[in-house]
Amino acid sequence: MKQLTQLGTGIGWRPEIAEAVERMPGIDWVEAVAENLCPGHLPESLLRLRERGVTVVPHGVSLGLGGADRPDESRLTALAERAEALGSPLVTEHIAFVRAGGPLTASPLLEAGHLLPVPRTRDALDVLCENIRIAQDALPVPLAVENIAALISWPGEEMTEGQFLYDLVDRTGVRLLIDVANLHTNHVNRGEDPAKALDELPVEAIAYVHVAGGFERDGVWHDSHAHPVPRQVLDILADLASRVSPPGVLLERDENFPEPGELERELGAIRGTLEKATSAAPVNPSDLSVALGASDASDASDAAGSPSGAAGAAGAQDSAPARQRLALAQAALLSALVAGTPVPEGFDRVRLGVQARALAAKRADVVAKVAAELPEILAEGYRPAFLAYAQGHPMTGGYRRDALDFAEQLLLAGRPEDAETRRRLRDWWLARSGPAPLSQRPTARLARATRRVLLRR
């Protein structure tokens, strides 16, 4: 088995800071959001970094490995293609669910547009382990999965986060991406002790570590990735580094980007924290026979009971009841968050309200990015109009589909009231919802009728 790849110090690559990242000293590697990359048309900045020997790791956000459904083959193929195009030593994803509903629940499929926590139960662990084995078999390089930040807790959980992650690694051989900022978030929001989590999880399976900033409002910590890294997060990083020398540490920043000098100072603080913590010479995973971080996904799957052949058929059959129970629970929670249905029993109603508002706000922000013309056309009316729309219209597709549906609903309601603004919005919608895309949608007949109505206006 190969040793864990030594990555060093890195930063999250984003188009907004691409040039600055290329000029930063001491950057050993970068991480890029996998869904934002096209293997045949990689950004020139990433290609230049690769030519210099900088490692690039694709970081997925849409697989939903913690969901009740098996991983989508097309999404796995896309992630594999990005890993191969970048020559990456591993790929990463999240321990989360991002959609719910569909055939397992005989209900509409809903998209969260966000990473939501899985319940730490035996059912959820069984499903997650099988999903990870499926992903491992489909990927050309090792997989590492990340602990997420959460505003809400599931009732009736059977394990702590550390116990859940330990069992996950023990059963699948998957590697871990530990986000110390998320450990801090869960400390504030769910009362979970970061030190206890580090005590319980298998630190020798850590592939690398995320460090990020956030902010606290009304007793809730928001993992924004848009603020400086606080001292509390660096303290958790120091605790982790005093136990094991992580193969890599990465600074995440997704928006509200500061001057390059500020990012370099944050990277310096991270390096200083690591140097101080590792002065006690902890165990280094590169010196271990890292059975828990098996480089060969098939070895890990075989050791845990690979879902292939006759044994796989039996395992898939055995997981069906757990999948359905998990599907019903996740669909009920997501529906309460995005469709206004009753809050499932045992959840904190106030905290669910905070999460629901956060999801709607994130939808508004992301739609404003992927369809930048909408806030330009609607000006100050964009955000209140979108938040009102989001209350009664859950997201059932991607953000670009969401933008089109939002504009369509406004136009069908005769809005905006200003005729010139309404004309501009109508022109925008018509230009992006032409006959070819509509013919591929299940609701093509309705959409064509909508077009006819809007064209007459």
KOLNURO-497719 format. One record per residue (C-alpha): x, y, z. Coordinates in steps of 0.5 Angstrom, whole numbers, padded with zeros to 4 digits, always signed. Example, Ala and Ser with C-alpha at 12.3 -4.5 7.8 and 13.67 -1.06 7.14 Angstrom:
BEGIN
+0025-0009+0016 +0027-0002+0014 
END
This chain:
BEGIN
+0000+0000+0000 +0002+0007-0002 +0004+0012+0004 -0001+0018+0004 +0001+0024+0000 +0005+0029+0003 +0002+0036+0000 +0005+0041+0005 +0001+0048+0005 -0004+0050+0000 -0010+0055-0001 -0017+0054-0004 -0016+0056-0012 -0022+0061-0014 -0022+0064-0021 -0022+0071-0017 -0016+0070-0014 -0012+0066-0019 -0007+0071-0021 -0005+0072-0013 -0005+0065-0012 +0000+0064-0018 +0005+0069-0014 +0004+0067-0007 +0011+0064-0004 +0011+0057-0001 +0004+0055-0004 +0005+0047-0005 -0001+0045-0007 -0008+0048-0009 -0015+0045-0008 -0021+0047-0014 -0028+0046-0014 -0029+0040-0018 -0036+0042-0021 -0033+0048-0023 -0028+0045-0028 -0028+0042-0035 -0023+0037-0036 -0022+0039-0043 -0022+0047-0042 -0018+0047-0035 -0017+0054-0033 -0010+0057-0036 -0008+0059-0028 -0009+0051-0026 -0005+0049-0032 +0001+0054-0030 +0001+0052-0023 +0001+0044-0025 +0007+0046-0030 +0011+0049-0024 +0010+0042-0020 +0004+0045-0016 -0001+0039-0014 -0008+0040-0016 -0014+0037-0012 -0021+0037-0014 -0026+0038-0009 -0033+0035-0010 -0039+0038-0007 -0045+0035-0011 -0044+0027-0010 -0048+0027-0004 -0045+0021-0001 -0049+0021+0006 -0056+0021+0002 -0060+0015+0002 -0059+0014-0006 -0053+0011-0009 -0048+0015-0012 -0050+0018-0019 -0046+0014-0024 -0045+0021-0028 -0043+0025-0022 -0037+0020-0021 -0035+0019-0028 -0034+0027-0028 -0030+0027-0022 -0026+0021-0024 -0025+0025-0031 -0023+0031-0027 -0018+0027-0022 -0014+0024-0029 -0014+0031-0032 -0011+0034-0027 -0006+0029-0025 -0009+0029-0018 -0006+0024-0012 -0013+0024-0009 -0020+0027-0010 -0025+0029-0004 -0032+0030-0002 -0036+0031+0004 -0040+0027+0009 -0047+0030+0007 -0053+0030+0004 -0055+0035-0001 -0062+0032-0004 -0067+0028-0002 -0074+0025-0004 -0075+0022-0011 -0077+0014-0012 -0075+0012-0005 -0080+0016-0002 -0085+0017-0008 -0084+0025-0007 -0081+0030-0011 -0074+0030-0011 -0071+0037-0007 -0064+0040-0008 -0061+0043-0002 -0056+0047-0005 -0052+0046+0001 -0049+0041+0005 -0053+0038+0010 -0051+0033+0016 -0053+0026+0016 -0056+0023+0023 -0050+0019+0026 -0054+0013+0027 -0053+0005+0024 -0057+0006+0019 -0054+0012+0016 -0047+0009+0017 -0049+0003+0013 -0051+0007+0007 -0045+0012+0008 -0041+0006+0008 -0044+0003+0002 -0044+0009-0002 -0037+0010-0001 -0035+0003-0003 -0038+0005-0010 -0035+0011-0010 -0028+0008-0009 -0029+0003-0014 -0031+0008-0019 -0025+0013-0018 -0018+0012-0021 -0015+0015-0014 -0016+0015-0007 -0022+0018-0004 -0022+0023+0002 -0029+0025+0006 -0030+0031+0010 -0033+0033+0016 -0038+0038+0015 -0041+0044+0019 -0048+0044+0022 -0053+0049+0025 -0058+0043+0027 -0057+0036+0030 -0061+0030+0029 -0065+0027+0034 -0064+0020+0037 -0057+0020+0035 -0053+0014+0037 -0046+0016+0036 -0041+0022+0037 -0038+0025+0031 -0031+0022+0033 -0034+0015+0033 -0038+0015+0027 -0032+0017+0023 -0028+0012+0026 -0033+0006+0024 -0033+0009+0017 -0026+0009+0016 -0025+0002+0020 -0030-0001+0015 -0028+0002+0008 -0021+0005+0009 -0023+0011+0006 -0019+0017+0008 -0021+0023+0012 -0021+0031+0010 -0021+0034+0017 -0024+0041+0017 -0022+0044+0024 -0026+0050+0022 -0032+0046+0022 -0030+0042+0029 -0031+0050+0032 -0037+0051+0028 -0040+0044+0031 -0038+0046+0038 -0041+0053+0038 -0048+0050+0034 -0048+0043+0037 -0044+0044+0044 -0039+0038+0041 -0032+0038+0044 -0027+0039+0039 -0022+0035+0043 -0026+0030+0044 -0028+0029+0037 -0020+0029+0036 -0019+0024+0041 -0024+0019+0038 -0023+0020+0031 -0017+0016+0027 -0012+0021+0026 -0007+0017+0022 -0012+0017+0017 -0012+0024+0015 -0011+0026+0008 -0011+0033+0010 -0014+0039+0014 -0018+0045+0012 -0018+0052+0016 -0023+0057+0014 -0026+0063+0018 -0033+0065+0020 -0037+0069+0024 -0042+0069+0030 -0049+0072+0030 -0054+0071+0036 -0050+0065+0039 -0050+0061+0032 -0043+0060+0028 -0044+0061+0021 -0038+0058+0017 -0038+0063+0012 -0031+0062+0008 -0031+0069+0008 -0028+0072+0014 -0021+0071+0017 -0019+0065+0021 -0021+0066+0028 -0016+0064+0034 -0021+0059+0036 -0020+0055+0029 -0012+0056+0030 -0012+0053+0037 -0016+0047+0034 -0011+0046+0029 -0005+0046+0034 -0009+0041+0038 -0009+0036+0032 -0002+0038+0030 +0000+0036+0037 -0003+0029+0036 -0001+0028+0029 +0003+0031+0023 -0002+0032+0018 +0000+0031+0011 -0003+0037+0008 -0006+0044+0011 -0010+0048+0006 -0013+0055+0007 -0020+0056+0005 -0023+0063+0002 -0030+0063-0002 -0032+0070-0003 -0030+0077+0000 -0023+0076-0002 -0018+0081+0002 -0012+0083-0001 -0007+0078-0003 -0002+0080+0003 -0008+0079+0008 -0008+0071+0005 -0001+0071+0006 -0001+0073+0013 -0006+0068+0014 -0002+0062+0011 +0004+0065+0015 -0001+0064+0022 -0002+0057+0020 +0005+0055+0018 +0007+0058+0025 +0001+0054+0029 +0004+0048+0025 +0011+0049+0027 +0010+0050+0034 +0005+0045+0035 +0009+0039+0032 +0016+0041+0036 +0014+0036+0040 +0015+0031+0035 +0009+0027+0034 +0008+0021+0030 +0008+0023+0022 +0003+0019+0018 +0009+0018+0013 +0012+0013+0018 +0006+0009+0018 +0004+0003+0015 -0003+0007+0013 -0008+0001+0013 -0013+0006+0014 -0011+0010+0008 -0011+0005+0003 -0009+0007-0004 -0012+0002-0007 -0020+0003-0007 -0021-0005-0009 -0017-0007-0003 -0021-0003+0002 -0027-0005-0001 -0025-0012+0000 -0023-0012+0007 -0030-0009+0009 -0034-0013+0004 -0034-0010-0003 -0041-0010-0006 -0039-0014-0012 -0041-0020-0015 -0046-0025-0011 -0044-0022-0004 -0045-0015-0007 -0052-0017-0009 -0054-0019-0002 -0051-0013+0001 -0055-0008-0003 -0061-0012-0002 -0059-0012+0006 -0058-0004+0005 -0065-0003+0002 -0069-0002+0009 -0064+0002+0012 -0064+0006+0005 -0071+0007+0005 -0071+0009+0013 -0066+0014+0012 -0069+0017+0005 -0076+0018+0009 -0072+0022+0015 -0068+0026+0010 -0074+0028+0005 -0078+0030+0011 -0072+0035+0014 -0071+0038+0007 -0078+0039+0006 -0079+0043+0012 -0073+0047+0011 -0074+0049+0003 -0082+0047+0002 -0085+0050+0009 -0088+0043+0011 -0088+0041+0019 -0082+0040+0023 -0080+0033+0024 -0081+0031+0031 -0075+0032+0035 -0072+0038+0032 -0071+0044+0035 -0076+0049+0031 -0072+0055+0032 -0065+0052+0030 -0069+0050+0023 -0072+0056+0022 -0065+0059+0022 -0062+0054+0017 -0068+0055+0013 -0067+0062+0012 -0059+0061+0011 -0061+0056+0005 -0065+0061+0002 -0060+0067+0003 -0055+0062+0000 -0059+0061-0006 -0060+0068-0007 -0053+0069-0007 -0051+0063-0012 -0056+0065-0017 -0054+0072-0017 -0047+0069-0019 -0049+0064-0024 -0054+0069-0027 -0051+0076-0026 -0056+0079-0030 -0061+0078-0025 -0059+0083-0020 -0057+0088-0025 -0064+0088-0028 -0068+0088-0022 -0063+0092-0018 -0065+0093-0011 -0071+0089-0012 -0067+0082-0013 -0066+0080-0007 -0073+0081-0003 -0076+0078-0010 -0072+0072-0010 -0073+0070-0002 -0080+0071-0003 -0080+0066-0009 -0076+0061-0005 -0081+0061+0000 -0086+0057-0004 -0081+0054-0010 -0076+0049-0007 -0070+0048-0012 -0071+0042-0016 -0065+0043-0021 -0059+0046-0021 -0058+0054-0020 -0058+0056-0027 -0065+0052-0027 -0067+0056-0021 -0065+0063-0024 -0069+0061-0030 -0075+0059-0026 -0075+0065-0021 -0075+0069-0027 -0081+0065-0030 -0085+0066-0024 -0084+0073-0024 -0086+0074-0031 -0092+0070-0030 -0094+0074-0024 -0094+0081-0028 -0088+0083-0025 -0083+0087-0024 -0089+0093-0024 -0084+0097-0028 -0085+0096-0036 -0078+0097-0038 -0075+0092-0033 -0080+0087-0034 -0079+0087-0042 -0071+0087-0040 -0073+0081-0035 -0077+0077-0041 -0072+0078-0046 -0067+0075-0041 -0071+0069-0040 -0073+0068-0047 -0066+0068-0049 -0064+0063-0044 -0070+0058-0045 -0070+0057-0052 -0073+0051-0056 -0068+0046-0055 -0067+0046-0048 -0074+0046-0047 -0075+0040-0051 -0071+0036-0046 -0075+0038-0040 -0080+0033-0037 -0085+0039-0037 -0083+0041-0044 -0091+0042-0046 -0092+0047-0040 -0085+0051-0042 -0087+0052-0049 -0094+0054-0047 -0091+0059-0042 -0086+0062-0047 -0092+0063-0052 -0096+0067-0046 -0089+0071-0045 -0088+0073-0052 -0095+0076-0052 -0094+0081-0047 
END
